[in-house]
Amino acid sequence: MSHAEIVLPERVPTNVTMFAGKGGVGKTTTAGAVALHSSAAGERTLVISTDPMPSLSHIFEVKEKRKPVKVLENLYLAELGAEELKEMWDRKFGREVYEVFSSFVAVGYPEFVEFMSSILPGLGEEFMVDYIRELTLEGKYRHIIWDTAPLGQTLGLLKMPTMLREHLKPAPRIYSRLKLGAETKRPVLEILKGWEKLSACDMEFLQTGVNFTLVTIPEALAVEQIDGVLAEMTGQGFNVKTLVVNNVVTDAGGSKFLQERAEQQEKYITLINSKYSHLQIIVIPLFSREIRGLNRLELVEKQFFKEEYFLANVKSACNNIGQ
């Protein structure tokens, strides 16, 4: 497929939503619920994880290793790991760079990849972002729901294009004297310039092609981090639209423990509603059982889209009355 073919104006654009937050707040569960809703609406959807320790397969109870795997009609799942990263490296620049280095340094390809990753921080994240950007160009999916690593790693990923550009600044001095590759005839400097262009494209993609949803819980540390995270994201020009408050005690059920927990959470929820009213705030209740499997995931989906479900039910009721 040529580049011209994948950017035809009649192609339906792909919506990309990234879920970010500290570890354990429910990013994966929330992302899975949104993906489930999107696919149920008849939209071809990919839910994808770039977490080094992904749990999407666990939540969807998918055991097949081949990715992407079809979970339901219109719903596909993928997890990006070390093997996928190696494929991205090979496809982009890896073999070309290795061809030059191996001509005067006795190093195996796996060791070389590790070496390059260490001198160019963010290289792995670069290819993950670029992979998702390319998926949007292919137009295979109407929605891509992106589950990320815990917050610290995610912020590193978001800073990656700028970091990479800074690390490439000394490249002319370091690599200008290297010989051409025996097969490709491309100097390493030219390939590194290609990385720089790639970085700029990926940053533009993050700024203009991705909607960010921040997931938190109503606890002191998590709420205290919101200001810094939002400042970081908006400072980079990222579009943060939604704030999900997860694991909220909505029914104590006569339990003294849950009642105290609810009272403690209430002040944080009040603070969130006051400070971040410019965002869409969605409250997800604390469930008594772990969210695993489609039936349990549907409970989260209904809470996430509660207003939408309500409006749909009202419309249905009105239609019935008119019949």
Summary of the structure (lengths in Angstrom):
residues: 323
radius of gyration: 22.6
end to end distance: 50.4
largest distance: 81.4
contacts: 955
relative contact order: 0.14
helix: 55%
strand: 15%
